[in-house]
Amino acid sequence: MTAPSKPNPADLACPVPIQSHATIQLAHGGGGRLSERLIAEVFLPAFRNPALAALHDGALIDLGGQRLAFSTDSYVVRPLFFPGGDIGSLAVHGTVNDLAMCGARPLALSAGFILEEGFPMHDLGRIVESMRAAAAEAEVSIVTGDTKVVDRGKGDGVYLNTAGIGLVPAEIEIDPRRAAPGDMVLVSGTLADHGIAILSVREGLEFETALESDSAPLGGLVAAILEAGGRDVHVLRDPTRGGVASTLNEIASAARVGVRLEEMALPVREAVRGACELLGFDPLYVANEGKCLAVVAPGVADRVLEAMRAHRYGRDAAVIGQIVAEPPGRVVLRSSVGSLRIVDLLTGEQLPRIC
């Protein structure tokens, strides 16, 4: 009698339902499978070029031997003001962090405001002051912008767009395609803080412990990571929409590698874990706005982890998994009891209007 063969994690996945939509759905903006399809089937064929095809957090553009990182993002968060931040600080942090994930030192930002007629001037002043303070902390200037006003009832108060540029040092090469078997996966802190904080305010939920967004500028943290790991830092990403699960799926797909996560190693605050259990959410899929994923060579993992923990925005940093050869393009989680499950892309929208 032969012993049963060990199951292949790739065989544990259920087939994804075929989804075809004639109109845009909320899930197209959620960072999951529909977002992936929208990019692959609509935007990439129309705009295809080498900088875009890398699908990095920003485009890398060579300018006479210097590499420029360029990124843009739009913000439609509801509510506009939430514990730990608001749409203004979120917009600055989001674009600064996208530049940092390219290994760049942010230089300058633009700001575009779409304002609804009737929006309180006092609230606009609060948002602008929040952006000023966030830019000052990130050591970046807002150097240009634009303002548009739409009819009452057509703009949900205010939408923001920020774009940014930064310079990438010559010795740094950050690219999702550089993830290689044996690399370690680190995260700079606790998961799901932003998404659960937004939801608690939006739905009027009260918990024994106050929940706050983790929105923060990560340029200084990334500088510490790069100083500790240098060229052995292969990938940096901020797991915003779709959370850590979606971001790691994107890395696995880009590099054609697998990712093995350890459930017991995932840092989640007890209050956030309890809220997720109560609401039926998986912290791996909930948005973060002040966390960094780093994929680094095993020889520098301890040094990078120490550097992260020494920084104010990395005190809860942890090693959460490893890059593996098989199954390529898959993220697998080893549970607390030793079982394996596929961590796939979301096929719907878990928390809309989160950033």
C-alpha positions in Angstrom: 0.0 0.0 0.0 1.5 3.3 -1.0 1.3 6.5 1.1 -1.0 9.2 -0.2 0.9 11.8 -2.2 1.2 15.3 -0.8 -1.2 17.7 -2.4 0.1 20.3 -4.8 -1.0 23.7 -3.6 -1.8 24.7 -7.1 -4.5 22.0 -7.1 -6.2 23.6 -4.1 -7.5 26.5 -6.1 -11.1 26.7 -7.3 -11.7 27.8 -10.9 -12.4 31.5 -11.2 -15.9 32.3 -12.5 -16.0 33.7 -16.0 -16.9 37.4 -15.7 -17.7 39.6 -18.5 -19.2 43.1 -17.9 -20.6 45.6 -20.4 -20.2 48.4 -17.8 -17.7 49.4 -15.2 -18.3 47.8 -11.7 -17.0 49.0 -8.3 -14.8 45.9 -8.3 -12.9 47.3 -11.3 -11.3 49.7 -8.9 -10.7 47.3 -6.0 -7.2 46.0 -6.8 -8.4 42.5 -7.4 -9.1 40.3 -10.4 -11.4 42.7 -12.2 -8.8 45.5 -11.8 -6.2 43.2 -13.3 -8.4 42.4 -16.3 -9.3 46.1 -16.9 -5.6 46.9 -17.1 -4.7 43.9 -19.2 -7.6 44.1 -21.6 -8.2 47.9 -21.9 -5.3 50.0 -20.8 -2.2 48.0 -21.7 -3.2 47.3 -25.3 -4.0 51.0 -25.9 -1.0 52.5 -24.2 1.6 49.8 -24.4 5.2 50.8 -23.8 8.2 49.4 -21.8 7.7 51.8 -18.8 4.0 50.9 -18.5 4.5 47.2 -19.1 6.6 46.8 -15.9 3.4 47.5 -13.9 5.4 49.0 -11.1 4.1 51.5 -8.5 5.5 54.2 -10.8 7.1 54.4 -14.2 10.9 54.5 -14.5 12.1 56.9 -17.2 15.8 57.2 -18.3 16.8 60.8 -18.8 20.4 60.9 -20.1 21.7 58.4 -17.6 19.5 59.5 -14.7 16.4 57.5 -13.8 13.2 59.4 -13.0 10.3 57.8 -11.2 6.9 59.2 -12.1 3.6 58.2 -10.5 0.0 59.4 -10.3 -3.0 58.4 -8.2 -6.6 59.6 -7.6 -8.4 59.6 -4.2 -12.1 59.1 -3.7 -12.1 58.0 0.0 -15.4 58.1 2.0 -15.6 59.7 4.6 -13.2 62.5 3.7 -12.0 62.8 7.3 -11.2 59.7 9.3 -9.2 58.7 12.4 -5.5 59.0 11.6 -5.9 61.2 8.5 -8.1 62.6 5.7 -8.2 62.7 2.0 -5.5 65.4 1.8 -2.8 63.6 3.8 -3.8 60.3 2.2 -3.2 61.8 -1.3 0.3 63.1 -0.4 1.3 59.9 1.4 0.0 57.7 -1.4 2.0 59.3 -4.2 5.1 59.8 -2.1 5.0 56.1 -1.2 4.5 55.0 -4.8 7.7 56.9 -5.7 9.5 55.4 -2.7 8.5 51.9 -3.8 10.5 52.5 -7.0 13.5 53.2 -4.9 13.2 56.9 -5.7 13.8 60.0 -3.5 10.6 62.1 -4.0 11.2 65.6 -5.5 7.9 67.2 -6.2 4.1 66.7 -6.4 1.2 68.1 -8.3 -2.3 68.4 -6.9 -5.6 68.3 -8.8 -8.9 69.2 -7.1 -12.3 68.3 -8.4 -14.7 70.2 -6.1 -18.5 69.9 -5.9 -20.5 73.2 -5.9 -21.5 73.9 -2.3 -18.5 72.1 -0.6 -17.7 73.9 2.6 -14.7 76.3 2.3 -13.8 75.4 5.9 -13.4 71.7 5.0 -11.4 72.6 1.9 -9.1 74.6 4.1 -8.6 71.6 6.5 -7.7 69.4 3.6 -5.2 71.8 2.1 -3.6 72.3 5.5 -3.4 68.6 5.9 -1.7 68.3 2.5 0.8 71.0 3.5 1.7 69.2 6.7 2.0 65.8 5.0 4.2 67.3 2.3 6.5 69.0 4.9 6.9 65.7 6.8 7.7 63.9 3.5 10.2 66.6 2.6 8.5 67.2 -0.8 6.9 70.3 -2.3 3.6 70.6 -4.1 4.7 72.7 -7.1 1.8 72.7 -9.5 -1.9 71.8 -9.7 -5.4 72.4 -11.1 -8.9 73.0 -9.8 -12.3 72.1 -11.4 -15.8 72.6 -10.0 -18.7 70.3 -10.9 -22.4 70.7 -10.4 -23.9 70.2 -6.9 -24.6 66.5 -6.3 -22.1 65.4 -9.0 -18.8 65.3 -7.2 -19.3 63.8 -3.7 -17.6 66.8 -2.1 -14.1 66.5 -3.3 -11.9 64.2 -5.4 -8.1 64.6 -5.4 -5.4 63.6 -7.8 -1.7 63.8 -7.0 1.2 63.0 -9.3 4.9 63.0 -8.3 8.4 62.7 -9.6 11.6 61.4 -7.9 15.1 60.4 -8.7 16.3 56.8 -8.4 20.0 56.3 -7.4 22.1 54.5 -10.0 22.9 51.6 -7.7 19.3 50.8 -6.8 17.2 48.3 -8.9 13.7 47.7 -7.6 11.5 45.7 -9.8 8.7 43.2 -9.1 10.3 40.8 -11.7 13.4 40.5 -9.5 11.7 38.4 -6.9 13.6 35.1 -6.8 13.2 31.7 -5.0 14.8 31.9 -1.6 14.1 35.6 -1.1 12.4 36.6 2.2 9.1 38.6 2.3 9.0 41.3 5.0 6.2 43.7 6.0 6.9 46.9 7.8 4.0 46.6 10.3 0.5 45.5 11.2 -2.1 44.8 8.5 -5.5 46.2 7.7 -5.4 49.2 9.9 -6.5 51.7 7.3 -9.4 49.8 5.8 -10.9 48.8 9.1 -10.5 52.4 10.5 -12.3 53.8 7.4 -15.1 51.1 7.7 -15.6 51.8 11.4 -16.3 55.4 10.8 -18.3 54.9 7.6 -20.6 52.4 9.3 -20.7 54.0 12.8 -19.1 51.0 14.4 -17.6 51.3 17.9 -14.9 49.1 19.3 -13.2 49.0 22.8 -9.9 50.1 21.2 -9.8 53.1 19.0 -9.0 52.2 15.4 -6.8 54.6 13.3 -5.6 54.6 9.7 -1.9 53.8 9.3 -1.6 56.5 6.5 2.1 57.7 6.6 4.9 58.8 4.3 7.4 55.9 3.8 10.3 57.6 2.1 12.5 57.6 5.2 11.7 54.0 6.0 12.6 53.0 2.4 15.8 54.9 2.6 16.7 52.9 5.8 15.8 49.6 4.0 18.0 50.4 1.0 20.9 51.5 3.2 20.7 48.2 5.0 20.1 45.9 2.0 21.4 47.8 -1.1 21.0 45.9 -4.4 19.8 42.9 -2.4 16.5 44.6 -1.9 14.7 43.2 -5.0 11.1 44.4 -4.6 9.3 47.1 -2.7 5.5 47.6 -2.8 2.9 49.3 -0.7 -0.1 47.0 -0.2 -3.0 49.5 -0.7 -6.1 48.4 -2.6 -6.6 44.7 -2.3 -4.1 44.5 0.6 -1.1 42.3 1.0 -2.8 39.4 -0.8 -3.3 41.3 -4.1 0.1 42.9 -4.0 1.9 39.5 -3.5 -0.2 38.0 -6.3 1.0 40.8 -8.6 4.6 40.1 -7.6 4.2 36.4 -8.1 2.7 36.9 -11.5 5.4 39.4 -12.6 8.3 37.2 -11.5 6.7 33.8 -12.3 7.5 32.6 -8.8 5.4 31.4 -5.9 5.0 33.0 -2.4 4.7 31.0 0.8 3.2 32.9 3.7 3.1 31.9 7.3 -0.2 32.8 9.0 1.4 32.8 12.5 3.9 35.5 11.4 1.3 38.0 10.0 1.2 41.1 12.3 -2.4 42.1 13.0 -3.5 44.3 15.9 -5.9 42.4 18.2 -8.6 45.1 17.7 -8.3 44.9 13.9 -8.3 41.1 14.0 -11.5 41.1 16.1 -13.2 43.6 13.8 -12.2 41.5 10.7 -13.6 38.4 12.4 -16.8 40.2 13.3 -17.3 41.6 9.8 -16.1 38.6 7.9 -13.0 40.2 6.3 -9.6 38.7 5.8 -6.9 41.1 6.9 -4.7 40.0 4.0 -7.2 41.7 1.6 -7.8 44.9 3.5 -6.1 48.1 2.4 -3.1 49.6 4.1 -1.8 53.2 3.5 1.4 53.2 5.6 2.9 49.8 5.2 5.7 48.5 2.9 6.3 45.0 1.6 10.0 44.2 1.0 11.3 41.2 -0.9 15.0 40.8 -0.1 17.8 38.3 -0.6 18.0 35.9 2.4 21.5 37.1 3.3 20.3 40.6 4.2 16.9 39.8 5.6 17.9 40.1 9.3 19.8 43.4 8.6 16.8 44.9 6.7 14.4 43.8 9.4 16.5 45.4 12.1 16.6 48.7 10.1 12.8 48.6 9.6 12.2 48.1 13.3 14.5 51.0 14.2 12.3 53.4 12.1 9.1 55.0 13.6 7.0 53.5 10.8 8.5 50.0 11.0 8.4 49.1 14.6 6.1 46.2 14.1 8.0 44.8 11.0 8.1 41.1 10.6 9.2 38.4 8.2 6.0 36.9 6.9 7.0 34.4 4.2 9.4 33.4 1.4 9.6 33.4 -2.3 9.5 29.8 -3.7 9.8 28.3 -7.2 6.5 26.4 -7.2 3.7 26.9 -7.9 4.6 29.9 -10.1 2.2 32.8 -10.0 0.6 31.5 -6.8 0.5 32.8 -3.2 0.0 30.0 -0.6 -0.7 30.5 3.1 0.4 27.9 5.7 -2.2 28.1 8.5 -1.6 27.9 12.2 -2.5 24.2 12.1 -0.2 23.5 9.1 -2.7 23.3 6.3 -2.2 25.1 3.1 -4.7 27.4 1.2 -4.4 29.5 -1.9 -4.5 33.2 -1.4 -6.0 34.3 -4.7 -7.0 37.7 -6.1 -10.4 38.9 -5.0 -13.1 38.5 -7.7 -15.3 41.2 -6.2 -15.1 44.4 -4.2 -14.6 44.0 -0.5 -14.4 47.6 0.7 -15.2 50.3 -1.9 -14.1 53.9 -1.7 -11.2 53.1 0.7 -8.5 55.4 -0.9 
